[in-house]
């Protein structure tokens, strides 16, 4: 048996469930930040942001179909700009993915807190228990992730639509809550600018798709459809939910809530089952996101090892086809963030992840342009339309995300980013020294390596 071969057990529908489910994430606890940032106007910004991210999504679609490796952005960038640039981009990709599992784990504590008050230490313990549980499950066959994602994704869509529709039909929903309280964009242009940048985190997840491509059982030429689905399904759902909540109370009241949906149910005496369903749906959101990003984080490390940028131990898989060492490292990072996130965890992780995402998106658009020039002979099962103007738009959006997210960070946030960058330098230097001692060369996967990875 090949001890570095991933198992191709993920179907097209399961990939949509994993990627879209990961994008949807946990608005159960995040919605107050949406209203705090820009009010009910977020309902219009989410679809617009999804549309603006299409050029980046198409870039990912072309690159992942041409170079369908778990290494993803590392393989693309290493071919375009060399291995050092490839690893640097991969390290940013790792930051985007690895902060999400602990972020979702805290949502479980938020849900429990609705029924039984928890202090900060107890919240942290719930988060630690959650990531520990998934660490155990993550080492079984990838089909488990696919099946769970299918069940959670479609269930939470139905439940979310039911709860939101109940708000609209409750008799308590009123446009006056929005119109008379400056509920659409109460913080004006500044709030819109910040929201358009940091809300990009609510679409983070579509970029994970290439990291799972070696575990799919359908043609790589279709991966762009999965990516676009993971942009627009969440965008439409976000809009519906935001408008449903926004008409139930003034924006500043929703911004001060811990979990708006169940709290609104209790405030207006709606059937208690709606509040319970909202919490159940929120937990499904959170768990689907945790699963997807954990899996992707491990594949990012696996991919770096494919290019000999990390020790070969990261590509060794267990009998279920799971990279155990990579899962261990993701678990260690998750524990660290569980200890480190603190009270302002939503805003803090939103901004840091958005900065990293903007960098990865920008470089990926550059990769498409450069690889088209360097290797026009490479087969492209899917070729993104629009040419250079399309990718220039993608680069512009990426820069916007970085600038807006930087405006939301305090000194501690910048220090954390610098420490993460510094850790990346150390990791690369140590791994490179080890590689030289082992007599191995850095490599860049090409179309000739398809099927031999």
ZAMARGU-4260 file (C-alpha; in steps of 0.2 Angstrom, whole numbers, plus 5000, padded with zeros to 4 digits):
<rodrens>
0) 5000/5000/5000 | 5006/5018/4996 | 5008/5026/5013 | 5007/5043/5006 | 4991/5041/4995
5) 4975/5050/4999 | 4959/5041/4996 | 4947/5047/4983 | 4931/5046/4992 | 4923/5063/4990
10) 4909/5066/4978 | 4904/5082/4969 | 4889/5085/4981 | 4900/5081/4996 | 4912/5094/4990
15) 4899/5107/4988 | 4893/5102/5006 | 4910/5103/5013 | 4916/5119/5005 | 4899/5129/5006
20) 4896/5122/5024 | 4914/5128/5028 | 4910/5145/5021 | 4893/5147/5030 | 4902/5145/5047
25) 4894/5151/5063 | 4883/5166/5062 | 4875/5160/5078 | 4888/5170/5087 | 4895/5181/5073
30) 4880/5190/5068 | 4881/5203/5082 | 4898/5208/5074 | 4890/5210/5057 | 4877/5222/5064
35) 4890/5231/5074 | 4900/5234/5058 | 4887/5240/5046 | 4869/5235/5052 | 4857/5227/5041
40) 4865/5233/5025 | 4876/5217/5027 | 4861/5209/5018 | 4867/5218/5002 | 4885/5218/5005
45) 4886/5199/5006 | 4880/5195/4988 | 4890/5210/4981 | 4906/5203/4989 | 4903/5186/4982
50) 4901/5193/4965 | 4918/5203/4967 | 4927/5187/4973 | 4922/5178/4957 | 4938/5182/4948
55) 4948/5175/4962 | 4937/5159/4962 | 4939/5157/4944 | 4958/5159/4946 | 4957/5145/4959
60) 4947/5135/4947 | 4959/5136/4932 | 4974/5133/4943 | 4967/5118/4953 | 4961/5110/4937
65) 4978/5112/4929 | 4988/5107/4944 | 4976/5096/4954 | 4987/5093/4969 | 4984/5094/4988
70) 4998/5107/4988 | 4986/5119/4980 | 4993/5137/4981 | 5010/5130/4985 | 5012/5120/4969
75) 5005/5135/4958 | 5016/5148/4966 | 5032/5137/4966 | 5030/5134/4948 | 5027/5153/4945
80) 5039/5161/4957 | 5050/5148/4965 | 5049/5137/4981 | 5052/5150/4993 | 5038/5161/4987
85) 5027/5145/4986 | 5030/5141/5004 | 5027/5159/5010 | 5010/5158/5001 | 5007/5141/5008
90) 5011/5147/5026 | 4998/5161/5023 | 4985/5148/5017 | 4989/5138/5033 | 4985/5153/5044
95) 4968/5156/5035 | 4963/5138/5038 | 4970/5134/5055 | 4962/5148/5065 | 4945/5143/5060
100) 4943/5126/5070 | 4946/5135/5087 | 4935/5149/5081 | 4921/5137/5078 | 4924/5128/5094
105) 4921/5143/5104 | 4903/5144/5096 | 4899/5127/5105 | 4903/5136/5122 | 4892/5151/5116
110) 4877/5139/5113 | 4879/5131/5130 | 4881/5148/5138 | 4863/5151/5132 | 4856/5138/5144
115) 4870/5137/5157 | 4881/5152/5161 | 4899/5148/5158 | 4914/5159/5163 | 4929/5162/5151
120) 4939/5147/5158 | 4924/5135/5155 | 4921/5142/5138 | 4939/5138/5134 | 4937/5120/5141
125) 4922/5117/5130 | 4932/5123/5115 | 4947/5112/5119 | 4935/5097/5121 | 4928/5101/5104
130) 4944/5101/5095 | 4950/5086/5104 | 4935/5076/5099 | 4937/5081/5081 | 4956/5077/5081
135) 4951/5059/5085 | 4938/5058/5072 | 4949/5067/5059 | 4960/5052/5058 | 4946/5041/5051
140) 4942/5039/5032 | 4938/5055/5023 | 4921/5048/5018 | 4916/5051/5036 | 4919/5070/5034
145) 4909/5069/5017 | 4894/5060/5025 | 4893/5072/5040 | 4895/5087/5029 | 4881/5082/5018
150) 4869/5079/5033 | 4874/5095/5042 | 4874/5106/5027 | 4857/5102/5020 | 4849/5100/5037
155) 4856/5117/5043 | 4850/5126/5027 | 4832/5119/5029 | 4832/5124/5048 | 4840/5142/5045
160) 4826/5145/5031 | 4813/5139/5043 | 4819/5150/5058 | 4821/5166/5047 | 4804/5163/5038
165) 4796/5162/5055 | 4803/5179/5060 | 4796/5187/5044 | 4779/5179/5047 | 4779/5182/5066
170) 4770/5199/5066 | 4784/5207/5075 | 4795/5210/5059 | 4795/5228/5054 | 4804/5238/5041
175) 4804/5252/5054 | 4817/5244/5064 | 4829/5246/5049 | 4822/5262/5042 | 4820/5272/5057
180) 4836/5267/5066 | 4848/5270/5051 | 4848/5251/5051 | 4855/5251/5033 | 4873/5256/5035
185) 4872/5266/5051 | 4891/5269/5051 | 4891/5276/5033 | 4904/5273/5020 | 4918/5269/5033
190) 4907/5254/5040 | 4904/5248/5022 | 4922/5249/5018 | 4927/5239/5033 | 4913/5227/5031
195) 4918/5223/5013 | 4935/5219/5019 | 4932/5209/5035 | 4916/5201/5029 | 4927/5192/5016
200) 4931/5180/5030 | 4913/5174/5028 | 4918/5167/5011 | 4934/5160/5017 | 4932/5142/5013
205) 4931/5142/4994 | 4950/5142/4993 | 4950/5126/5003 | 4943/5116/4988 | 4960/5113/4979
210) 4968/5106/4995 | 4955/5091/4994 | 4956/5089/4976 | 4966/5073/4977 | 4952/5065/4987
215) 4938/5069/4975 | 4931/5056/4963 | 4925/5068/4949 | 4935/5077/4935 | 4946/5092/4941
220) 4938/5102/4927 | 4922/5103/4937 | 4930/5111/4953 | 4926/5128/4948 | 4908/5124/4949
225) 4911/5119/4967 | 4920/5135/4971 | 4906/5147/4964 | 4893/5137/4973 | 4903/5140/4989
230) 4902/5159/4986 | 4884/5161/4981 | 4874/5148/4991 | 4881/5156/5007 | 4879/5174/5001
235) 4860/5171/4997 | 4858/5163/5014 | 4867/5177/5023 | 4856/5190/5015 | 4840/5181/5020
240) 4845/5179/5038 | 4852/5196/5040 | 4835/5204/5034 | 4825/5192/5045 | 4835/5197/5061
245) 4836/5216/5056 | 4817/5218/5055 | 4815/5211/5073 | 4825/5224/5082 | 4835/5240/5080
250) 4853/5236/5074 | 4862/5242/5089 | 4851/5230/5100 | 4856/5215/5089 | 4874/5221/5090
255) 4873/5219/5109 | 4866/5201/5109 | 4876/5185/5111 | 4866/5175/5100 | 4852/5185/5091
260) 4841/5172/5084 | 4837/5162/5100 | 4836/5179/5110 | 4824/5186/5098 | 4813/5171/5099
265) 4813/5173/5118 | 4810/5192/5118 | 4794/5190/5107 | 4788/5174/5115 | 4789/5164/5099
270) 4788/5145/5100 | 4803/5140/5110 | 4807/5126/5098 | 4812/5140/5085 | 4826/5145/5097
275) 4832/5128/5100 | 4831/5125/5081 | 4842/5140/5079 | 4855/5134/5091 | 4855/5117/5083
280) 4857/5124/5066 | 4871/5136/5073 | 4880/5121/5080 | 4879/5112/5063 | 4886/5127/5055
285) 4900/5127/5067 | 4904/5109/5066 | 4904/5108/5047 | 4916/5123/5047 | 4927/5115/5060
290) 4928/5099/5050 | 4931/5107/5033 | 4945/5119/5039 | 4953/5106/5050 | 4954/5094/5035
295) 4961/5108/5024 | 4974/5113/5036 | 4981/5096/5037 | 4981/5095/5018 | 4991/5112/5017
300) 5005/5104/5028 | 5003/5088/5017 | 5005/5098/5001 | 5021/5107/5008 | 5029/5090/5011
305) 5024/5085/4993 | 5036/5098/4987 | 5049/5093/5000 | 5047/5110/5009 | 5042/5100/5025
310) 5048/5083/5031 | 5041/5068/5022 | 5033/5062/5038 | 5019/5075/5034 | 5013/5065/5019
315) 5013/5048/5028 | 4995/5042/5030 | 4987/5030/5041 | 4977/5015/5036 | 4961/5026/5034
320) 4971/5038/5022 | 4973/5052/5034 | 4989/5062/5037 | 4991/5058/5055 | 5006/5070/5059
325) 4998/5084/5050 | 4982/5081/5060 | 4993/5082/5076 | 5001/5099/5071 | 4983/5106/5067
330) 4978/5100/5084 | 4992/5109/5093 | 4988/5125/5084 | 4970/5123/5088 | 4974/5121/5106
335) 4985/5137/5105 | 4972/5147/5098 | 4959/5141/5111 | 4971/5148/5124 | 4975/5163/5115
340) 4959/5170/5107 | 4952/5179/5122 | 4936/5188/5124 | 4937/5198/5107 | 4940/5182/5097
345) 4927/5185/5083 | 4934/5202/5078 | 4952/5197/5081 | 4952/5182/5070 | 4941/5190/5057
350) 4954/5203/5053 | 4969/5192/5054 | 4962/5179/5043 | 4956/5192/5030 | 4973/5199/5029
355) 4981/5182/5025 | 4966/5178/5013 | 4969/5194/5003 | 4988/5190/5001 | 4984/5172/4995
360) 4970/5178/4983 | 4982/5191/4976 | 4996/5179/4973 | 4985/5166/4965 | 4978/5179/4953
365) 4997/5183/4949 | 5000/5164/4947 | 4987/5162/4933 | 4994/5177/4923 | 5012/5171/4925
370) 5009/5152/4922 | 4999/5157/4906 | 5015/5165/4900 | 5028/5153/4906 | 5018/5137/4901
375) 5005/5140/4888 | 5008/5122/4883 | 5001/5115/4899 | 4984/5107/4897 | 4970/5118/4906
380) 4954/5107/4908 | 4946/5123/4914 | 4952/5140/4907 | 4945/5155/4917 | 4936/5168/4905
385) 4940/5187/4905 | 4959/5186/4903 | 4970/5199/4911 | 4957/5212/4915 | 4947/5198/4925
390) 4963/5194/4936 | 4967/5213/4938 | 4950/5214/4946 | 4954/5200/4957 | 4970/5208/4963
395) 4961/5224/4966 | 4949/5216/4977 | 4963/5206/4986 | 4972/5223/4990 | 4955/5230/4997
400) 4953/5215/5008 | 4970/5218/5016 | 4969/5236/5018 | 4952/5236/5026 | 4956/5221/5038
405) 4972/5230/5043 | 4961/5245/5049 | 4952/5233/5061 | 4968/5227/5069 | 4976/5234/5085
410) 4994/5233/5090 | 4992/5216/5097 | 4985/5210/5081 | 4999/5216/5071 | 5011/5208/5084
415) 5002/5192/5081 | 5004/5193/5063 | 5023/5197/5064 | 5025/5182/5076 | 5016/5171/5064
420) 5027/5177/5049 | 5043/5174/5060 | 5037/5157/5064 | 5035/5153/5046 | 5053/5159/5043
425) 5059/5147/5057 | 5049/5133/5051 | 5056/5135/5033 | 5074/5136/5039 | 5073/5121/5050
430) 5064/5111/5037 | 5076/5116/5024 | 5091/5112/5034 | 5084/5094/5038 | 5080/5092/5019
435) 5098/5096/5014 | 5104/5083/5027 | 5093/5070/5019 | 5099/5074/5002 | 5082/5079/4995
440) 5079/5092/4982 | 5065/5105/4982 | 5052/5101/4969 | 5037/5109/4960 | 5023/5097/4954
445) 5019/5099/4936 | 5005/5092/4925 | 5017/5077/4921 | 5015/5072/4940 | 4997/5070/4939
450) 4992/5053/4945 | 5010/5050/4952 | 5009/5062/4967
</rodrens>
